[in-house]
């Protein structure tokens, strides 16, 4: 039969009913604790020692605080614990300071998110989901995970197909150095905006290199998932749009400059412009940007 039990977890006391193995009047071995109050629940099934959570178990509660390095976040947790510490697999749902709901699902380590996981935002147009590698509760994506996750924002969504993903994974360094060295072998010299926009699946495992592109917008983002990056929009002489990201910074990425861009096309999709309208563009991951030789000593239109 169930016995009344109060247990301490993360500085809080939960009172409920325990069923399971007992030694000298205290939970010891395997057992389950169920605590339900008006608006809180705390349920644990697993291993006990001397009335405390000891060894492996499964915990679910809507009164859990995850202690991240920069913030404590209260939410709803369901998953595995070892000695009462999150470890293994689990899910955690909470709300940010800005009122955005999210759920993390994946691996846990040392009381935080650690390993492979997905942090999915439910009610945001701007935020990109974090899909990939976590360390100490912080998203630390590989190049591929970065580019996949970046494309999950509703305002700039794109999808990288599996062929492209394989290419990025095999050639990570191409996308972080901002150099043309090593890119030559992958250039598709027959690349055409019109043909690509008609059928994106025809192009894979190859880069494009296009000269005389005009920079419409460029902005740097410091420490975006641990990297300083540049997001920029360019058009060609036919006013076709290219919109993408360089996993680096570059002094030449300034509005009005003309550049030669070497990049991997990721998708042909819409983005929301500053005018609030949707615009079609080739989405890309930049490998190298360099000034067009013609405008290295004069500004456009002057």
PEVEN-V449428 format. One record per residue. PHI is phi in whole degrees, 0 to 359 (999 if undefined). OMEGA is omega in radians with two decimals (NA if undefined). Layout:
# PEVEN-V449428
{{PHI | OMEGA} {PHI | OMEGA}}
This chain:
# PEVEN-V449428
{{999 | -3.08} {285 | 3.08} {246 | 3.08} {296 | -3.12} {208 | 2.99} {249 | -3.13} {232 | 3.11} {261 | 3.11} {218 | 3.10} {52 | 3.06} {83 | 3.13} {240 | -3.14} {255 | 3.12} {241 | 3.14} {252 | -3.13} {199 | -3.11} {235 | -3.08} {248 | 2.97} {232 | 3.13} {149 | -3.06} {285 | -3.08} {226 | 3.04} {223 | -3.12} {52 | 3.02} {80 | -3.13} {236 | 3.08} {306 | -3.12} {204 | -3.04} {109 | -3.11} {249 | 3.13} {189 | -3.10} {233 | 3.05} {243 | 3.09} {238 | 3.11} {237 | 3.13} {231 | 2.97} {235 | -3.04} {307 | -3.07} {231 | -3.14} {231 | 2.98} {221 | -3.14} {211 | -3.10} {237 | 3.14} {225 | 3.03} {230 | -3.14} {162 | -3.00} {266 | -3.12} {230 | 2.99} {212 | 3.12} {52 | 3.06} {79 | -3.14} {240 | 3.07} {294 | -3.09} {217 | -3.08} {90 | -3.03} {275 | 3.09} {196 | 3.09} {242 | -3.09} {237 | 2.96} {221 | -3.09} {197 | 3.07} {257 | -3.10} {230 | -3.04} {255 | 3.05} {249 | 3.01} {264 | -3.08} {267 | 3.07} {284 | -3.09} {294 | -3.05} {247 | -3.06} {200 | 2.95} {261 | -3.07} {236 | 3.14} {271 | -3.14} {190 | -3.07} {251 | -3.05} {238 | 2.98} {214 | -3.13} {169 | -3.04} {265 | 3.09} {227 | 3.00} {232 | -3.04} {54 | 3.11} {78 | -3.14} {249 | -3.12} {304 | -3.09} {197 | -3.12} {116 | -3.13} {231 | 3.09} {188 | 3.04} {231 | 3.13} {219 | 3.13} {242 | -3.10} {205 | 3.14} {232 | 3.13} {287 | 3.09} {299 | 3.14} {270 | 3.09} {81 | 3.14} {260 | -3.12} {278 | 3.07} {214 | 3.02} {229 | 3.00} {258 | 3.07} {224 | 3.13} {157 | -3.03} {277 | -3.13} {234 | 3.12} {207 | 3.07} {52 | 3.06} {82 | 3.14} {225 | 3.05} {287 | -3.14} {206 | -3.06} {111 | -3.12} {266 | -3.14} {199 | 3.11} {226 | 3.01} {252 | -3.02} {250 | 3.11} {269 | -3.04} {269 | -2.96} {227 | 3.13} {227 | 3.05} {277 | -2.97} {265 | -3.00} {290 | 3.06} {268 | 3.07} {291 | 3.11} {258 | -3.05} {236 | 3.14} {147 | -2.97} {269 | 3.08} {241 | 3.02} {227 | 3.10} {54 | 3.12} {82 | -3.10} {251 | 3.13} {288 | -3.13} {233 | -2.97} {285 | 2.88} {291 | 3.11} {302 | -3.13} {296 | 3.13} {298 | 3.10} {299 | -3.06} {292 | 3.08} {294 | -3.09} {297 | -3.12} {302 | -3.12} {280 | -3.12} {269 | 3.06} {294 | -3.08} {299 | -3.10} {285 | -3.08} {217 | -2.95} {292 | 2.99} {211 | -3.13} {233 | 3.11} {265 | -3.10} {286 | -2.95} {295 | 3.13} {296 | 3.10} {295 | -3.13} {301 | 3.12} {299 | 3.14} {297 | -3.12} {297 | -3.11} {298 | -3.10} {282 | -3.04} {229 | -3.06} {308 | -3.02} {296 | 3.11} {303 | -2.95} {262 | -3.06} {238 | -2.98} {258 | -3.02} {52 | 3.07} {222 | 3.13} {278 | -3.12} {300 | 3.14} {92 | -3.10} {272 | -2.98} {307 | -3.03} {292 | -3.03} {257 | -3.06} {287 | 3.00} {263 | -3.02} {284 | 3.11} {262 | -3.08} {300 | -3.13} {223 | 3.13} {304 | -3.06} {297 | -3.13} {292 | -3.14} {295 | -3.10} {295 | 3.13} {283 | -3.10} {207 | -3.06} {293 | -3.04} {288 | 3.13} {287 | -3.06} {248 | 3.06} {202 | 3.14} {58 | 3.12} {213 | 3.14} {256 | 2.94} {251 | 3.03} {229 | -3.06} {233 | -3.13} {260 | 3.03} {61 | 3.02} {271 | -3.10} {257 | -3.12} {281 | 3.12} {269 | 3.14} {213 | 3.02} {207 | 3.03} {216 | 3.13} {269 | 3.06} {237 | 3.14} {279 | 3.03} {52 | 3.02} {273 | -3.06} {52 | 3.06} {88 | 3.14} {235 | 2.94} {269 | -3.01} {233 | 3.06} {232 | 3.07} {255 | -3.09} {211 | -3.09} {237 | 3.12} {227 | 2.97} {227 | 3.12} {262 | -3.05} {292 | 3.07} {265 | -3.14} {65 | 2.97} {287 | -3.05} {260 | 3.03} {232 | -3.05} {226 | -3.07} {198 | -3.00} {225 | 2.99} {251 | -3.14} {279 | -3.06} {185 | 3.02} {238 | -3.13} {210 | -3.12} {294 | -3.09} {275 | 3.12} {279 | -3.10} {227 | 3.14} {309 | 3.08} {97 | 3.10} {285 | 3.00} {251 | -3.04} {229 | 2.88} {255 | -3.06} {246 | 2.96} {249 | -3.01} {203 | 3.02} {261 | 3.07} {288 | -3.09} {258 | -3.03} {189 | 2.99} {242 | -3.00} {207 | -3.10} {265 | 2.96} {224 | 3.13} {268 | -3.13} {280 | 3.12} {295 | 3.10} {279 | 3.14} {85 | 3.13} {268 | 3.07} {273 | 3.11} {233 | 3.10} {275 | 3.12} {204 | 2.93} {283 | 3.08} {273 | -3.07} {218 | 2.92} {250 | -3.05} {286 | 3.03} {256 | -3.10} {209 | 2.98} {236 | 3.07} {217 | 3.13} {294 | 2.96} {296 | -3.09} {302 | -3.05} {291 | -3.08} {245 | -3.14} {290 | -3.13} {238 | 3.04} {213 | 3.13} {280 | -3.13} {294 | 3.04} {77 | 3.13} {246 | NA}}
